Amino acid sequence: MTTGRYMLGIDTSSRIGSIALAVDGEAGPSLPLPPGGHSNGLSQAGESLLRARSIGWKDLAGVAVSEGPGSFTGLRIGLAWAKGICFGSRARLTLVSAHAANAHRHRGDGAWIATVLQGERGEAQATLWSGGEDLARVWGPESVPEVELAAALRSAAAARAIAIAGPDLKEGLLQALREDGFRILADAARSTAAAVAELGDRMLLAGEAADLVTSAPAYGRAPNARKPAP
């Protein structure tokens, strides 16, 4: 059996999820979770990653999961599955912001990066980061009307050039940002789950494990399915 500190990272915050394994803080290859296959694909994909390292669930030091913002159903599935693994093993749970994970995976793509996630109808959730290995949050997260997003980002960045990391954003909003002169980052080679695993490992070493009972997703928006108004 190989030795090391193993952190499993999972991302079910967006339409296409992923799962990755980090060893001593560095994630290796990840596996995608197909659209609509988050719930039944996690265990099989996790088993495959562990088997490749000749380890089992009880060898995990921790499980890191994207806490959101993101898909209401996806976040619930991801956190419930992560809690189940932690309850059945010695693994500790860590929750990683979807903004932080997307900034981390794009940290080499520009001096200033804005992570933009879909919010309530007509709104976006944005966070601004200074890029590079010493990634730092400069502004946000803020919920901003889509029509005001470009101006809000330019104001927060003091007119510096900004690259946009916007997974799952509507094409109309992406096109509007392109026309406003923003550079839209292509999907990074490393998956979001790989970033979640690496950031979760840092949190674990810093003593920032989450409570297995009280931890909850940060949805960032109301679910699409709602009770009708009385």
C-alpha positions, 0 to 999 in steps of 0.5 A: 500500500502506498503511504501519504496523506489522502484527501478526497475532493468532490464537486457537485455544485455545477451541472458536470461534477467531478471527484479527485484524490490529493496526496500530501496536498497535490491532486492527481487525475480526477474523474468527471461525474456525468450530468444527472449522475452525481448521486449514483456516480460518486461511489463508483468513481471514488472506488476507482480513485482509491483502487488506483492507489491501493487504498481504501476508504479508511485510509482517507485523512479527509473528504473535502466537498464544495459547499456552494454556491451552486445547484440546490440538489447537487450540493445536497447530494455531495455533502450528504455523500461526504458526511456518509464517508466521514461517519464510516471512517476516520476521515475529517470533513472540510467545506470549500467555497465554490468561488475559492475552488474556481479561483484556485484552478485558474490561479495562473490565468491572470493577475486579476480573476473574477469568479462569477456564479449564477445567482437568483433570476437576473443576478450573478454572484461574483468574487474578485481575486488577485491571481498567482500562487499567493491567491487572495480575495479582494472583493466579494462574494457579492450578489449583483444584477447581471446588467450591473456586473461589468461595472461592479467588477471594474469598480472593485478592480479599479479598472485593472484587466480582469479574467472571468472564471464563470462555470455554468454561466448562461451563454447570454451573460458570457457573451455580454461580458465578452462584448464588454471587453472581459477575457473569458477563461476556458475550462481549466485542465484541472477539475474543480474537484482537484482544487477542492481536494487541494484547498480542503487539505490545506484547511485540514492542516490548519485545523479547519475541519467542519462539524459532521452534524451541523454542516450545511451547503451555502446554496446562494440562491433559492431552489428552482422548485418552490411551493406555490404562493398561497 
